[in-house]
Each structure stands twice: as structure tokens, then as C-alpha cells.
Amino acid sequence: MAIEYKKDDRQFHLYNRDISYVISIMQNEQVGQLYFGARLPINRSYTYLLETAPRYMTSYSFEGDWAFSPEHIRQEYPAYGAGDYRQPAVELLQENGSRISGLRYVSHRIFSGKPTLEGLPATYVEEDDEADSLEICLKDDLCQTELYLLYTIFAGCGAVARSARFVQPQGTTPVMVDTAMSLCVDLPGRDYEMVQLSGAWARERSVITRPLQQGIQSIGSRRGISSANHNPFLALTRPGCTEHVGQVYGFSLVYSGNFLAQAEVTTHDETRVLLGIHPDGFCWQLAPGQTLQTPEAVAVFSSNGYNGMSQIYHRLYQNRLCRGPWRDKPRPILINNWEATYFGFDEEKLLAIAQKAKQIGVELFVLDDGWFGKRDDDTTSLGDWQANLEKLPGGIAGLAKRVQALGLDFGLWFEPEMVNKDSELYRAHPDWVLHTPQRPMCHGRNQYVLDMARPEVVECLYTQMAAVLDGASVSYVKWDMNRCLTEVYSAALPPQRQGEVFHRYVLGVYALYQRLLDRFPDILFESCASGGARFDPGMLYYAPQAWASDDTDAAQRLEIQYGTSFVYPVSSIGAHVSASPNEQLGRVSPLKMRGDVAVFGTFGYELDLAKLPPEDLAEMAQQITLMKQYRQLIQFGRFYRLASPFVDGVTAWMVVNGEQTEALVGWYRVLNAVNAPFSRLPLAGLLPDVEYVVEELGQPGEYGAFTGRELTQIGLLTGDGSCGIPHMAKQRTTDFMSRLYHIVKK
Ligand code: DGJ
């Protein structure tokens, strides 16, 4: 058992080979944080890390005691208002108007394995020996509310999963849960840098780093979805941390709605990390007999720099968050018609693209937006999931059959959570959209948000979608979501429950996903929200891949895919080759670069193949051959970032297989430089004393043979003083250069 309980100290030590997480029950019967970091010896008492000292101008819990001051003590699930002036993890509003609670230790249990979280996505185990769990029960004697703090430590990686569950026993009075975070960790000191993944539509998940200062620094979402603006993740690093060395704490929330990720540095140099559902707009009425389960937060510690942290998330999320038959399978190479046709298609146009796609080796044809109702633009028909027979005379079943006759699988786009006013669904049920009574509603892209908190809405969507999926052979679904929530009010809920709507919305989305997965377990779902506005761990539980961004420009994609890889595995990152000039930026870039970027993702095409010259199609056929040859390695190997588009001027990354016998490196330079210095790219993850043969794909002959030590210490030559005088240049270089190197044990 990797959880040690020292009874005399009331101390719990969760440990595995790499990390320790030590907490204790303190004298106020609440849970204190003693240590989180690299592995410590077991069978030791760490209660000396409970730091108490007499101070003026603070508050103490016990009469006659000038030491136990909650604001200075590192805690695990601090409550509002009783001496801790930092932001709390929990706030309970009681019938008498008080927000002061006293959740005190009652009992605990330690067990093998990991329980599921009702109605919520979460990491899981397949065998009980993969993880051990600790559940600590606390109770408020006055309002009788019970709190169960759940901790799971995984045997094979430096990660601890946490969540909280509130129970209001029968025969008591209701409480309002105003704040219920998933995780609070108080870390010692303030000498940290905070890393966040932030951006906006079409420029999601840039890596942003800042030194922590005293006070609160936070990111979050109040848009109803995790959002393109901030990802539900933050990392704290010690100064000097690089991709390969240094201490990193990662905090990631397995949730797809509003969130708060926050670091608060006190003026006594303690750093509190909070992660969970955003308290703004949240208030949950916990009636007798009811339970509130928070989402799961996954805390990671690595001493091996950012890559170390990312690799823990990649493996855990790929193997024990994603589920279903697609979890371990290389992903199909697809063609999507969106950027090829937008709404302007008919069956023949689609089949012309599908035919070309088959010829070059594509495996899956995906029909995007515009196939249903009267939808020829974005003003109409969301909510009416029946095929437009003018565009598709044989319906979805007819088109699917014709696509399959070509030898391709068939995939289909839905945007279930939305409705246009011009739709049968809205005309029949105007009450089914989120709106406040007698007030106007905001629209986004001419559409309105269905109230997923209502079971009848989920039921209606399930029935419509299941009918389409039953009627045709569909092996892939792209689930889109193209606007944020506003006027978040449910006509179906009483006034005191309106603070639940944001969360109930997310639960409704999860419920619909789960019902469809139960009914169609073999369908590969790809999540999407105007590109990457809901690229989060919650979604990965249902859809093992996500469309990373509506920006398909290769140069921009380097940044987006680089940032995304901080938390998410390559197998989850939807990446397509699109047209040049690029649809979003008008940028012209070579097909090679577009392909070399997209192969580090799920890979596919999104342009009108029927309009391309034969030489482009031939080059694409080669890209597909390459992807088929290496996709197992790329999508399931160990991924390392090597050079950052945000700081290095070039981008590079690589994947290495489990045996460390084979690797693939991607190197990308957007802008060329003349008379530049020599540059070399040190690699990672190779065995030092093994000799490897290196080949630059697409270039004749070997690049050379080198030991792993040479490749990691010296690296590959990526710039040889590139000369602007053509007859003197060893090799002509240009803007938008990319290279793929294949490395294999000799
Ligand atoms: C936004 C998505 O990100 C695009 O790929 C496409 O599916 C459109 N929506 C369709 O409306």
C-alpha cells in the first residue's frame, strides 16, 4: 500500500517511486498540508513541517494559545472565515445566514484502486494495484454537512488525483455550497514562476510565464466552457526550470466548464494553489439526502522540467482518462470538408473530394457543418438534426454508403448544445434555451444555447442523434460547440437553484456524451469548440481527440500544438493540413511544412482535394504513407519538446518509443536568417551508449550514425551558416523550412 498512516502523528504519507504527498490531521481537526514534492523516506514523522509561531495582528483558534493561527498554516481544504484570510476551498452558507463552518475530522479509509466519480469524468484504474486511495471524512457538527476528501496516488507516475464530495444527511436542513474547490495545496515559499496556457479563438494555449508576486494571480473561465482564453491548468516551477531539468508542479482540472486556477502568495511567503469550479456564479443547494461531487484535479510533481511534467500528464491522460476502443489505437487519417466547401456542397462535390482522398490513402471522410435542416449559412437549423435532402438526396445513410463504397469510413459533425431561432426545435420549445425571464438574450454566431441542465433537452438531443447514427454507418463524430454561455438561467429550476445552472449544464453535456458512448461504443468522438475552446481533460474522457484550433496555418499551429502539448498527448491533438494561402491568415507555406506540423497530431486534411494539381496530391500521398508508417510512434511514443516557438525562434520536438530504439524529430523554422551562426539541436530520451542511425526523411542517404550521448549532448546540425549568396550556399534555405529526422538503433 503506497499510503502510510502514522497513527500517533495522525499523518498520511502518499508516496510512490517519484513523489511524496504528506498531510496530517491538525489539532483543529482539519487537514494540514505538510509536504508535496520529490519522494521522502517513509516511516518518518513530518509533523515538524506544521509551522506555527506567535505573531501579532492575527487570529488564533484556541484560547490561551498564541501559535495555531489558520492564516499561517498550510492547509488542504481551508474553510472561509475562521482565521484563514486567504481564499478558501470551501464556503457553506447556512440557514441562519452564517458562512462559518467547522468541518472536522471524523474518520478515514485507505484502500487499493480508485473509485469513479458519479456523473463526472475522472482518471481511472484498470487493476486495483495501479493506485491507492485515501478518503478522509470530515463533518460539521452544527449543520451536519459531511465532506469526503478523496486522494489517489498512482503507482506508476508522479500524480495525485484529488476531489471533494459533500453530503447532506437526511433529516437535516439544507446548506448552500458557495465554494467547493477540487484542490487546495499550500506550498512553502513564494519563489515560483507560474505557467499558464492562454490565448483566444484561433490562437489557443500560448505558453505564458510570470514570476509569482505577493497577492493573487489567477486565470479562469466564466464562459460556461473551459475556454480558448485560459486552459484549466497551471504550473508552478522553481526559477531556472527548463524543458529538461528543474522542479515543476502541475495542476490540471478534469472539467469542461467554469474554472478558477489560482496562486495566492501571502506576505509571509506561502503559496496557495486553488483549482476547481469557479466560485463566481456557483451556488449549490445541498438538500438533505443529496450529494455534491466536485470535479477531479490532478496534481503532478516532476524534477525533470516541463517535459517531465508533460510526460506524466500525457501517459496518465492517454491511458487512464481516455477510454474505449480508440484509446490505444492509432487515429484514422481523415479528410474534413469544412475549409474545402464550408456550407456550399452537394453530394457530388463531397464525393469528388472523397474520391481523391481515397486515391491518396486517406481513411475517413468527415462531413462537417451544413448537412441538416435548411442550413446554408449559420443563421438556421441548429437543433434540427435531419439531413437536408436537397443537398444530400440519399440522406446521411445514402452519402455514408457511397463514401464507404469508395473504401473510406464515414464521419459526421454535430453541434448538439445549440439552436437557431429559425429551427423546428426552437419554435416548439423556446423555453429550452438558457435565458432570463423577460430579458433579451445575447446570441453568438446567430445561435442560442440549449439548457443542458434539463433532462428533457438531453433526451431530445439523444433521440435525434441516435436516430441519425442508427440510420447510417458512422464511425466518427465531431462534436462542435461554437459559443460561450450567457444569461445562464434555467426556466426549469427554482430561484434558489439558479446558481447550479453552469455546473448542471456541464453535467448535462457529460450525460449526453455518456449515453451516446454507451449506445455507440465504437464511434470515435472528436470534441471541438470553435477549434480549441473546450480542449480540456474532462472532454478527453468522452472524446479521445480534440480539434486543437480553427487556425490551420502551419506557423501558428507550431505555437498552438507546442502549448497544447504541455498537458495533452499527441494522440489527442487534432491537426490537419489545409490550403495555401491559408484560409485564416492568407499565408502561403509549403505543403511539406504543413504536413510536417500536422503529423505531430491526429493528422488529416481540410481542403478541396478535387482542386489540387497532381503533384500536390502525389506529395500528400507520400505524407500519408509516412504518417501510416510512424503514427504509432508519434501518437503513442514519449514526447519531448526541444525548442520553443515562443522563445527560440525555431520549434522542435521529438517522440521516442518505449524501448528507446526509435525516434522521430520534427524541426521547424518559420523565418530564415542570412549569415547565421551554426546551430545544433540537442535531442532527448535516447540511450547514451547505443548507436543510432539518423536519416532526414525525404533526403537521400543517411544523415549519419551517432551514439545517444552525442545526439543528446551535441545534437543534430540544423543550421550551417546558411549563406544568402546562392552560388556559395551549401544548401539553399528559405522561410518555412521543416525537417523530419528518423532515428533508429543501429
Ligand atoms: C467550428 C469548427 O472549429 C470548425 O472546424 C467547423 O466545424 C465549424 N465550426 C463549422 O461550423
Residues whose N, C-alpha, C, O or C-beta is under 5 A from the ligand:
A	BS01	DGJ	W338 D368 D369 D480 C528 S530 G531 D550
